[in-house]
Amino acid sequence: MDGIVLVVPVVLFAVVTPLLVHGPGRETVASVFIFQMVLLTKDGQTVGKKVLGIRIVKMDTGENGGFVPNVLLRLIVNGLIGVIPLYGLVDILFIFRSVRRCIHDLIAGTQVVDA
């Protein structure tokens, strides 16, 4: 959902406006990424998660975990591990297990719940 809500408009803007590639557009992409990180830290939700009515919480407390689990572990560490071939597919397929937690949830000690 985040891809539809945020990335698709940025990509469309890049196609329509060459400034995105050659000028202030880089700051736009960075701003969107930083905005998402702030939302994840503050609320445990990105714009897409807000639209879907879900949020990220710590498994042990049921509360928002903040920066370390939501951004550092789920987003950045998982992104780095994502360079391993087929990791992304395996990560996504984990959602079909009975506990409905992907690998990035297991790494961060989080789960996605209804908001």
C-alpha positions in Angstrom: 0.0 0.0 0.0 2.9 2.4 0.8 4.1 1.9 -2.8 0.8 2.9 -4.2 0.3 5.8 -1.8 3.8 7.3 -2.0 6.1 5.7 -4.4 3.8 5.6 -7.5 3.1 9.4 -7.4 6.9 10.1 -7.0 7.7 7.9 -10.0 5.0 9.5 -12.1 6.3 12.9 -11.1 9.8 11.8 -12.1 8.5 10.8 -15.6 6.6 14.0 -16.0 9.1 16.4 -14.4 12.8 15.9 -15.3 13.7 18.1 -12.3 13.2 15.1 -10.1 16.2 13.4 -11.6 18.3 16.5 -12.1 17.4 18.9 -9.4 15.4 19.2 -6.2 13.7 15.8 -6.8 16.3 13.9 -5.0 15.4 15.9 -1.9 11.7 15.0 -2.5 12.5 11.3 -2.5 14.6 11.7 0.6 11.9 13.7 2.3 9.3 10.9 1.6 11.7 8.3 3.1 12.3 10.5 6.2 8.6 11.2 6.5 7.9 7.5 6.5 10.6 6.9 9.1 9.2 9.6 11.4 5.7 8.1 11.1 7.0 4.6 11.9 8.9 5.9 14.9 6.0 8.0 16.2 2.9 6.0 15.5 4.1 2.6 14.2 2.3 3.4 10.9 3.3 4.6 7.5 0.8 6.4 5.3 -0.1 3.0 3.7 -0.6 1.4 7.0 -2.9 4.3 8.1 -5.0 3.8 5.0 -5.3 0.1 5.7 -6.0 0.7 9.4 -3.0 -1.4 10.7 0.0 -0.6 12.8 3.3 -2.2 14.0 3.6 -3.1 17.7 6.2 -4.9 19.9 5.2 -8.5 20.5 6.0 -8.4 24.2 4.2 -5.2 25.1 1.7 -4.5 22.3 2.9 -0.9 22.3 4.7 1.0 19.5 8.3 0.1 19.5 9.7 3.3 18.2 12.8 3.8 16.1 14.9 0.7 16.8 12.4 -2.1 15.9 10.2 -0.2 13.5 12.9 1.6 11.4 16.3 0.3 12.2 15.4 -3.5 12.3 12.3 -3.8 10.1 13.3 -1.2 7.5 17.0 -0.8 7.4 18.4 -4.2 8.5 15.7 -6.0 6.6 16.6 -3.9 3.5 20.3 -4.8 3.8 19.4 -8.5 4.2 17.2 -8.1 1.1 20.2 -8.2 -1.2 20.3 -12.0 -0.6 18.7 -13.5 -3.7 15.1 -14.7 -3.1 15.1 -13.3 0.5 12.3 -10.8 -0.4 10.1 -13.6 -1.6 10.7 -15.8 1.4 10.1 -12.9 3.7 6.7 -12.2 2.1 5.7 -15.9 2.1 6.2 -16.1 5.9 2.9 -14.1 6.2 1.1 -17.3 5.3 2.3 -19.1 8.5 -0.2 -19.4 11.3 1.4 -16.6 13.4 1.2 -14.3 10.3 4.6 -12.7 11.0 7.2 -12.1 8.3 11.0 -12.5 8.8 11.3 -8.8 9.4 8.8 -9.1 12.2 10.8 -11.9 13.7 14.0 -9.9 13.5 12.4 -6.8 15.1 10.2 -8.7 17.7 7.1 -7.0 16.2 3.7 -7.8 14.7 1.2 -5.9 12.6 -2.2 -5.4 14.3 -5.4 -3.6 13.6 -5.1 0.1 14.6 
